[in-house]
Amino acid sequence: MKKEITCIVCPKGCLVTIDDANLEDISGYSCPKGMDYAKNELLHPVRTVTSTVKITGALHDRLPVRTSGDIPKELIFDCMNLIRSTKVTAPVACGEVIVKDLFGTGIDLISTRDAESIV
């Protein structure tokens, strides 16, 4: 069965067609990265997760966070449940690890903003 995938590797946004029965039957990409993206999206889709966690002792009550890399798409809901239950205390530095090694993936949840203590 053929599937259409919009490549997000570059701004072109090529519409790539791939046959899930024959991974070599790929068309519509304009560079090798598009071909690789389509194969990976079909076989093992991954995403970067961005969100916020609760923080105490800071000016704002939420701290923006993201995964340090892509995690398997099937772990996104587990990741969001973990994020929802995570609380940190200021101060926190941008890039600081909030949760290490999410679900054994080797990917960390990191802060994307400094949060100074107001106490």
PAKOLDREN-894072 format. One record per atom (N, C-alpha, C): x, y, z; residue in one letter; atom name. Coordinates in Angstrom, 1 decimal. Layout:
% PAKOLDREN-894072
+--------+--------+--------+----+----+
:      x :      y :      z : aa : at :
+--------+--------+--------+----+----+
:      X :      Y :      Z :  a : CA :
...
+--------+--------+--------+----+----+
//
This chain:
% PAKOLDREN-894072
+--------+--------+--------+----+----+
:      x :      y :      z : aa : at :
+--------+--------+--------+----+----+
:    0.8 :   -1.2 :    0.0 :  m :  N :
:    0.0 :    0.0 :    0.0 :  m : CA :
:    0.9 :    1.2 :    0.0 :  m :  C :
:    0.6 :    2.2 :   -0.9 :  k :  N :
:    1.4 :    3.4 :   -0.9 :  k : CA :
:    0.9 :    4.4 :    0.1 :  k :  C :
:    1.9 :    5.1 :    0.7 :  k :  N :
:    1.5 :    6.2 :    1.6 :  k : CA :
:    2.2 :    7.4 :    1.2 :  k :  C :
:    1.6 :    8.6 :    1.5 :  e :  N :
:    2.2 :    9.9 :    1.2 :  e : CA :
:    2.6 :   10.5 :    2.5 :  e :  C :
:    3.8 :   11.0 :    2.5 :  i :  N :
:    4.4 :   11.6 :    3.7 :  i : CA :
:    5.0 :   12.9 :    3.3 :  i :  C :
:    4.7 :   14.0 :    4.0 :  t :  N :
:    5.3 :   15.3 :    3.8 :  t : CA :
:    6.7 :   15.3 :    4.5 :  t :  C :
:    7.7 :   15.4 :    3.8 :  c :  N :
:    9.1 :   15.5 :    4.4 :  c : CA :
:    9.2 :   16.8 :    5.1 :  c :  C :
:    9.8 :   16.7 :    6.4 :  i :  N :
:   10.0 :   18.0 :    7.2 :  i : CA :
:   11.4 :   18.2 :    7.4 :  i :  C :
:   12.3 :   17.6 :    6.7 :  v :  N :
:   13.8 :   17.7 :    6.9 :  v : CA :
:   14.2 :   19.1 :    6.5 :  v :  C :
:   13.7 :   19.6 :    5.4 :  c :  N :
:   14.1 :   21.0 :    5.0 :  c : CA :
:   12.8 :   21.8 :    4.7 :  c :  C :
:   12.9 :   23.0 :    4.4 :  p :  N :
:   11.7 :   23.9 :    4.1 :  p : CA :
:   11.0 :   23.5 :    2.8 :  p :  C :
:   11.5 :   22.7 :    1.9 :  k :  N :
:   10.8 :   22.4 :    0.7 :  k : CA :
:    9.5 :   21.7 :    1.0 :  k :  C :
:    9.5 :   20.8 :    1.9 :  g :  N :
:    8.2 :   20.0 :    2.3 :  g : CA :
:    7.8 :   19.1 :    1.1 :  g :  C :
:    8.7 :   18.3 :    0.6 :  c :  N :
:    8.4 :   17.4 :   -0.5 :  c : CA :
:    7.3 :   16.4 :   -0.1 :  c :  C :
:    6.4 :   16.1 :   -1.0 :  l :  N :
:    5.4 :   15.1 :   -0.8 :  l : CA :
:    6.0 :   13.8 :   -1.3 :  l :  C :
:    6.4 :   12.9 :   -0.3 :  v :  N :
:    7.1 :   11.7 :   -0.7 :  v : CA :
:    6.1 :   10.5 :   -0.6 :  v :  C :
:    6.1 :    9.7 :   -1.7 :  t :  N :
:    5.3 :    8.6 :   -1.8 :  t : CA :
:    6.1 :    7.3 :   -1.5 :  t :  C :
:    5.7 :    6.5 :   -0.6 :  i :  N :
:    6.4 :    5.3 :   -0.3 :  i : CA :
:    5.5 :    4.1 :   -0.2 :  i :  C :
:    6.0 :    2.9 :   -0.7 :  d :  N :
:    5.2 :    1.7 :   -0.7 :  d : CA :
:    5.7 :    0.9 :    0.5 :  d :  C :
:    4.7 :    0.7 :    1.5 :  d :  N :
:    5.2 :    0.0 :    2.7 :  d : CA :
:    5.5 :   -1.5 :    2.5 :  d :  C :
:    5.1 :   -2.0 :    1.4 :  a :  N :
:    5.5 :   -3.4 :    1.0 :  a : CA :
:    6.8 :   -3.5 :    0.4 :  a :  C :
:    7.3 :   -2.4 :   -0.2 :  n :  N :
:    8.6 :   -2.3 :   -0.9 :  n : CA :
:    9.2 :   -1.0 :   -0.6 :  n :  C :
:   10.0 :   -0.9 :    0.4 :  l :  N :
:   10.6 :    0.3 :    0.9 :  l : CA :
:   11.6 :    1.0 :   -0.1 :  l :  C :
:   11.9 :    0.3 :   -1.2 :  e :  N :
:   12.7 :    0.9 :   -2.2 :  e : CA :
:   11.9 :    1.6 :   -3.2 :  e :  C :
:   10.6 :    1.5 :   -3.2 :  d :  N :
:    9.7 :    2.1 :   -4.1 :  d : CA :
:    9.3 :    3.5 :   -3.5 :  d :  C :
:   10.2 :    4.5 :   -3.6 :  i :  N :
:   10.0 :    5.8 :   -3.1 :  i : CA :
:   10.1 :    6.8 :   -4.2 :  i :  C :
:    9.2 :    7.8 :   -4.2 :  s :  N :
:    9.2 :    8.9 :   -5.2 :  s : CA :
:    8.8 :   10.2 :   -4.5 :  s :  C :
:    9.1 :   11.3 :   -5.2 :  g :  N :
:    8.7 :   12.6 :   -4.8 :  g : CA :
:    9.7 :   13.4 :   -3.9 :  g :  C :
:   10.8 :   12.8 :   -3.5 :  y :  N :
:   11.8 :   13.5 :   -2.7 :  y : CA :
:   12.8 :   14.1 :   -3.6 :  y :  C :
:   13.3 :   15.3 :   -3.2 :  s :  N :
:   14.3 :   16.0 :   -4.0 :  s : CA :
:   15.7 :   15.8 :   -3.5 :  s :  C :
:   15.9 :   15.1 :   -2.4 :  c :  N :
:   17.3 :   14.9 :   -1.9 :  c : CA :
:   17.3 :   13.6 :   -1.1 :  c :  C :
:   18.5 :   13.0 :   -0.9 :  p :  N :
:   18.6 :   11.7 :   -0.1 :  p : CA :
:   18.0 :   11.8 :    1.3 :  p :  C :
:   18.0 :   13.0 :    1.9 :  k :  N :
:   17.4 :   13.1 :    3.2 :  k : CA :
:   15.9 :   12.8 :    3.2 :  k :  C :
:   15.3 :   13.2 :    2.2 :  g :  N :
:   13.8 :   12.9 :    2.1 :  g : CA :
:   13.5 :   11.5 :    2.0 :  g :  C :
:   14.4 :   10.7 :    1.2 :  m :  N :
:   14.2 :    9.3 :    1.1 :  m : CA :
:   14.4 :    8.6 :    2.5 :  m :  C :
:   15.4 :    9.0 :    3.2 :  d :  N :
:   15.7 :    8.5 :    4.5 :  d : CA :
:   14.6 :    8.8 :    5.5 :  d :  C :
:   14.1 :   10.1 :    5.5 :  y :  N :
:   13.1 :   10.5 :    6.4 :  y : CA :
:   11.8 :    9.6 :    6.1 :  y :  C :
:   11.4 :    9.4 :    4.9 :  a :  N :
:   10.2 :    8.6 :    4.6 :  a : CA :
:   10.3 :    7.2 :    5.1 :  a :  C :
:   11.5 :    6.6 :    4.9 :  k :  N :
:   11.7 :    5.2 :    5.4 :  k : CA :
:   11.6 :    5.2 :    6.9 :  k :  C :
:   12.3 :    6.1 :    7.6 :  n :  N :
:   12.3 :    6.2 :    9.1 :  n : CA :
:   10.9 :    6.5 :    9.6 :  n :  C :
:   10.1 :    7.3 :    8.9 :  e :  N :
:    8.8 :    7.7 :    9.4 :  e : CA :
:    7.9 :    6.5 :    9.2 :  e :  C :
:    8.1 :    5.7 :    8.3 :  l :  N :
:    7.3 :    4.5 :    8.1 :  l : CA :
:    7.6 :    3.4 :    9.1 :  l :  C :
:    8.9 :    3.2 :    9.3 :  l :  N :
:    9.4 :    2.1 :   10.1 :  l : CA :
:    9.5 :    2.4 :   11.6 :  l :  C :
:   10.0 :    3.6 :   11.9 :  h :  N :
:   10.2 :    3.9 :   13.3 :  h : CA :
:   10.1 :    5.5 :   13.5 :  h :  C :
:    8.8 :    5.9 :   13.5 :  p :  N :
:    8.6 :    7.4 :   13.7 :  p : CA :
:    9.1 :    7.9 :   15.0 :  p :  C :
:    9.8 :    9.1 :   15.0 :  v :  N :
:   10.2 :    9.7 :   16.2 :  v : CA :
:    9.9 :   11.2 :   16.2 :  v :  C :
:    9.8 :   11.7 :   17.4 :  r :  N :
:    9.4 :   13.1 :   17.6 :  r : CA :
:   10.2 :   13.8 :   18.7 :  r :  C :
:   10.4 :   15.1 :   18.6 :  t :  N :
:   10.9 :   15.9 :   19.7 :  t : CA :
:    9.7 :   16.4 :   20.5 :  t :  C :
:    9.7 :   16.3 :   21.8 :  v :  N :
:    8.6 :   16.7 :   22.6 :  v : CA :
:    8.9 :   18.0 :   23.3 :  v :  C :
:    8.0 :   19.0 :   23.2 :  t :  N :
:    8.2 :   20.3 :   23.9 :  t : CA :
:    7.0 :   20.5 :   24.8 :  t :  C :
:    7.2 :   21.0 :   26.0 :  s :  N :
:    6.1 :   21.3 :   26.9 :  s : CA :
:    6.6 :   22.2 :   28.0 :  s :  C :
:    5.9 :   22.1 :   29.2 :  t :  N :
:    6.3 :   22.9 :   30.4 :  t : CA :
:    6.1 :   22.0 :   31.6 :  t :  C :
:    6.9 :   22.2 :   32.6 :  v :  N :
:    6.8 :   21.5 :   33.9 :  v : CA :
:    6.5 :   22.6 :   35.0 :  v :  C :
:    5.9 :   22.1 :   36.1 :  k :  N :
:    5.7 :   23.0 :   37.2 :  k : CA :
:    7.0 :   23.4 :   37.8 :  k :  C :
:    7.2 :   24.7 :   38.3 :  i :  N :
:    8.3 :   25.1 :   39.0 :  i : CA :
:    7.9 :   26.0 :   40.1 :  i :  C :
:    8.6 :   25.8 :   41.3 :  t :  N :
:    8.3 :   26.7 :   42.4 :  t : CA :
:    9.5 :   27.6 :   42.7 :  t :  C :
:    9.3 :   28.7 :   43.4 :  g :  N :
:   10.4 :   29.6 :   43.7 :  g : CA :
:   10.9 :   30.4 :   42.6 :  g :  C :
:   10.2 :   30.5 :   41.5 :  a :  N :
:   10.6 :   31.3 :   40.3 :  a : CA :
:    9.5 :   32.4 :   40.0 :  a :  C :
:    9.8 :   33.3 :   39.2 :  l :  N :
:    8.9 :   34.3 :   38.8 :  l : CA :
:    7.7 :   33.8 :   38.1 :  l :  C :
:    7.9 :   32.8 :   37.2 :  h :  N :
:    6.7 :   32.1 :   36.6 :  h : CA :
:    6.5 :   30.8 :   37.2 :  h :  C :
:    5.3 :   30.2 :   37.0 :  d :  N :
:    5.0 :   28.9 :   37.6 :  d : CA :
:    5.2 :   27.8 :   36.7 :  d :  C :
:    5.6 :   28.0 :   35.5 :  r :  N :
:    5.9 :   26.9 :   34.5 :  r : CA :
:    7.3 :   27.2 :   33.9 :  r :  C :
:    7.9 :   26.1 :   33.6 :  l :  N :
:    9.3 :   26.1 :   33.0 :  l : CA :
:    9.2 :   25.4 :   31.7 :  l :  C :
:    9.6 :   26.0 :   30.6 :  p :  N :
:    9.6 :   25.3 :   29.3 :  p : CA :
:   10.7 :   24.2 :   29.2 :  p :  C :
:   10.3 :   23.1 :   28.7 :  v :  N :
:   11.2 :   22.0 :   28.6 :  v : CA :
:   11.1 :   21.3 :   27.2 :  v :  C :
:   12.1 :   20.5 :   26.8 :  r :  N :
:   12.0 :   19.7 :   25.6 :  r : CA :
:   12.9 :   18.5 :   25.7 :  r :  C :
:   12.6 :   17.5 :   24.9 :  t :  N :
:   13.5 :   16.4 :   24.9 :  t : CA :
:   14.8 :   16.8 :   24.2 :  t :  C :
:   15.9 :   16.2 :   24.6 :  s :  N :
:   17.2 :   16.6 :   24.0 :  s : CA :
:   17.4 :   16.0 :   22.7 :  s :  C :
:   16.5 :   15.1 :   22.3 :  g :  N :
:   16.6 :   14.5 :   20.9 :  g : CA :
:   15.2 :   13.9 :   20.7 :  g :  C :
:   15.1 :   13.2 :   19.6 :  d :  N :
:   13.8 :   12.5 :   19.2 :  d : CA :
:   13.6 :   11.3 :   20.0 :  d :  C :
:   12.3 :   11.1 :   20.4 :  i :  N :
:   11.9 :    9.8 :   21.1 :  i : CA :
:   11.0 :    9.1 :   20.2 :  i :  C :
:   10.8 :    7.8 :   20.4 :  p :  N :
:    9.9 :    7.0 :   19.6 :  p : CA :
:    8.5 :    7.6 :   19.8 :  p :  C :
:    7.7 :    7.7 :   18.7 :  k :  N :
:    6.4 :    8.3 :   18.7 :  k : CA :
:    5.5 :    7.6 :   19.7 :  k :  C :
:    5.7 :    6.3 :   19.9 :  e :  N :
:    4.8 :    5.5 :   20.8 :  e : CA :
:    5.0 :    5.9 :   22.3 :  e :  C :
:    6.1 :    6.6 :   22.6 :  l :  N :
:    6.4 :    7.0 :   24.0 :  l : CA :
:    5.9 :    8.4 :   24.3 :  l :  C :
:    5.3 :    9.1 :   23.4 :  i :  N :
:    4.9 :   10.5 :   23.6 :  i : CA :
:    3.9 :   10.6 :   24.7 :  i :  C :
:    2.9 :    9.8 :   24.8 :  f :  N :
:    1.9 :    9.9 :   25.9 :  f : CA :
:    2.5 :    9.6 :   27.2 :  f :  C :
:    3.4 :    8.6 :   27.3 :  d :  N :
:    4.1 :    8.3 :   28.5 :  d : CA :
:    5.0 :    9.5 :   28.9 :  d :  C :
:    5.6 :   10.1 :   28.0 :  c :  N :
:    6.5 :   11.3 :   28.2 :  c : CA :
:    5.6 :   12.4 :   28.8 :  c :  C :
:    4.5 :   12.7 :   28.2 :  m :  N :
:    3.6 :   13.7 :   28.6 :  m : CA :
:    3.1 :   13.5 :   30.0 :  m :  C :
:    2.8 :   12.2 :   30.3 :  n :  N :
:    2.3 :   11.9 :   31.7 :  n : CA :
:    3.4 :   12.2 :   32.7 :  n :  C :
:    4.7 :   11.8 :   32.3 :  l :  N :
:    5.8 :   12.1 :   33.2 :  l : CA :
:    6.0 :   13.6 :   33.4 :  l :  C :
:    5.9 :   14.3 :   32.3 :  i :  N :
:    6.0 :   15.8 :   32.4 :  i : CA :
:    5.0 :   16.4 :   33.3 :  i :  C :
:    3.7 :   15.9 :   33.1 :  r :  N :
:    2.6 :   16.4 :   33.9 :  r : CA :
:    2.9 :   16.3 :   35.4 :  r :  C :
:    3.6 :   15.2 :   35.8 :  s :  N :
:    3.8 :   15.0 :   37.2 :  s : CA :
:    5.2 :   15.5 :   37.7 :  s :  C :
:    5.9 :   16.1 :   36.9 :  t :  N :
:    7.3 :   16.6 :   37.2 :  t : CA :
:    7.2 :   18.0 :   37.8 :  t :  C :
:    7.9 :   18.2 :   38.9 :  k :  N :
:    8.0 :   19.5 :   39.6 :  k : CA :
:    9.5 :   19.8 :   39.9 :  k :  C :
:    9.9 :   21.0 :   39.6 :  v :  N :
:   11.3 :   21.4 :   39.9 :  v : CA :
:   11.2 :   22.7 :   40.8 :  v :  C :
:   12.4 :   23.0 :   41.4 :  t :  N :
:   12.5 :   24.2 :   42.2 :  t : CA :
:   13.6 :   25.1 :   41.6 :  t :  C :
:   13.3 :   26.3 :   41.5 :  a :  N :
:   14.3 :   27.3 :   41.0 :  a : CA :
:   15.5 :   27.4 :   42.0 :  a :  C :
:   16.7 :   27.7 :   41.5 :  p :  N :
:   17.0 :   28.1 :   40.2 :  p : CA :
:   17.3 :   26.9 :   39.3 :  p :  C :
:   17.0 :   27.1 :   38.0 :  v :  N :
:   17.2 :   26.1 :   36.9 :  v : CA :
:   17.9 :   26.8 :   35.8 :  v :  C :
:   18.9 :   26.2 :   35.2 :  a :  N :
:   19.7 :   26.8 :   34.1 :  a : CA :
:   19.1 :   26.3 :   32.8 :  a :  C :
:   19.2 :   27.1 :   31.7 :  c :  N :
:   18.8 :   26.6 :   30.4 :  c : CA :
:   19.7 :   25.5 :   30.0 :  c :  C :
:   19.1 :   24.4 :   29.5 :  g :  N :
:   19.9 :   23.2 :   29.2 :  g : CA :
:   20.1 :   22.2 :   30.3 :  g :  C :
:   19.7 :   22.5 :   31.5 :  e :  N :
:   19.8 :   21.6 :   32.6 :  e : CA :
:   18.9 :   20.4 :   32.5 :  e :  C :
:   19.4 :   19.3 :   32.8 :  v :  N :
:   18.6 :   18.0 :   32.7 :  v : CA :
:   17.6 :   18.0 :   33.8 :  v :  C :
:   16.3 :   17.9 :   33.4 :  i :  N :
:   15.2 :   17.8 :   34.4 :  i : CA :
:   14.9 :   16.4 :   34.7 :  i :  C :
:   14.8 :   15.5 :   33.6 :  v :  N :
:   14.7 :   14.1 :   33.8 :  v : CA :
:   15.7 :   13.4 :   32.9 :  v :  C :
:   16.5 :   12.5 :   33.5 :  k :  N :
:   17.6 :   11.9 :   32.7 :  k : CA :
:   17.1 :   10.6 :   32.1 :  k :  C :
:   17.5 :   10.3 :   30.9 :  d :  N :
:   17.3 :    9.0 :   30.2 :  d : CA :
:   15.8 :    8.6 :   30.2 :  d :  C :
:   15.0 :    9.3 :   29.5 :  l :  N :
:   13.6 :    9.1 :   29.4 :  l : CA :
:   13.3 :    7.6 :   28.9 :  l :  C :
:   12.7 :    6.8 :   29.7 :  f :  N :
:   12.3 :    5.5 :   29.4 :  f : CA :
:   13.4 :    4.6 :   28.7 :  f :  C :
:   14.6 :    4.9 :   29.1 :  g :  N :
:   15.8 :    4.1 :   28.6 :  g : CA :
:   16.2 :    4.4 :   27.2 :  g :  C :
:   15.7 :    5.6 :   26.7 :  t :  N :
:   16.0 :    6.0 :   25.3 :  t : CA :
:   17.4 :    6.6 :   25.2 :  t :  C :
:   18.0 :    7.1 :   26.3 :  g :  N :
:   19.2 :    7.9 :   26.3 :  g : CA :
:   18.9 :    9.3 :   26.0 :  g :  C :
:   17.7 :    9.7 :   25.9 :  i :  N :
:   17.3 :   11.1 :   25.7 :  i : CA :
:   16.8 :   11.7 :   27.0 :  i :  C :
:   17.3 :   12.9 :   27.3 :  d :  N :
:   16.9 :   13.6 :   28.5 :  d : CA :
:   15.8 :   14.6 :   28.2 :  d :  C :
:   15.1 :   15.0 :   29.3 :  l :  N :
:   14.2 :   16.1 :   29.3 :  l : CA :
:   15.0 :   17.3 :   29.8 :  l :  C :
:   15.1 :   18.4 :   29.1 :  i :  N :
:   16.0 :   19.5 :   29.5 :  i : CA :
:   15.2 :   20.8 :   29.5 :  i :  C :
:   15.7 :   21.7 :   30.3 :  s :  N :
:   15.1 :   23.1 :   30.4 :  s : CA :
:   15.5 :   23.9 :   29.2 :  s :  C :
:   14.6 :   24.7 :   28.7 :  t :  N :
:   14.9 :   25.6 :   27.6 :  t : CA :
:   14.9 :   27.1 :   28.0 :  t :  C :
:   14.9 :   27.3 :   29.3 :  r :  N :
:   15.0 :   28.7 :   29.8 :  r : CA :
:   15.6 :   28.7 :   31.2 :  r :  C :
:   16.4 :   29.8 :   31.5 :  d :  N :
:   16.9 :   30.0 :   32.8 :  d : CA :
:   15.7 :   30.4 :   33.7 :  d :  C :
:   15.7 :   29.9 :   35.0 :  a :  N :
:   14.6 :   30.3 :   35.9 :  a : CA :
:   15.4 :   30.6 :   37.2 :  a :  C :
:   15.5 :   31.9 :   37.5 :  e :  N :
:   16.2 :   32.4 :   38.7 :  e : CA :
:   15.2 :   32.2 :   39.9 :  e :  C :
:   15.9 :   32.0 :   41.0 :  s :  N :
:   15.1 :   31.9 :   42.3 :  s : CA :
:   14.7 :   33.3 :   42.7 :  s :  C :
:   13.4 :   33.5 :   43.2 :  i :  N :
:   12.9 :   34.8 :   43.6 :  i : CA :
:   12.9 :   34.9 :   45.2 :  i :  C :
:   13.3 :   33.8 :   45.8 :  v :  N :
:   13.2 :   33.8 :   47.3 :  v : CA :
:   14.5 :   34.4 :   47.9 :  v :  C :
+--------+--------+--------+----+----+
//
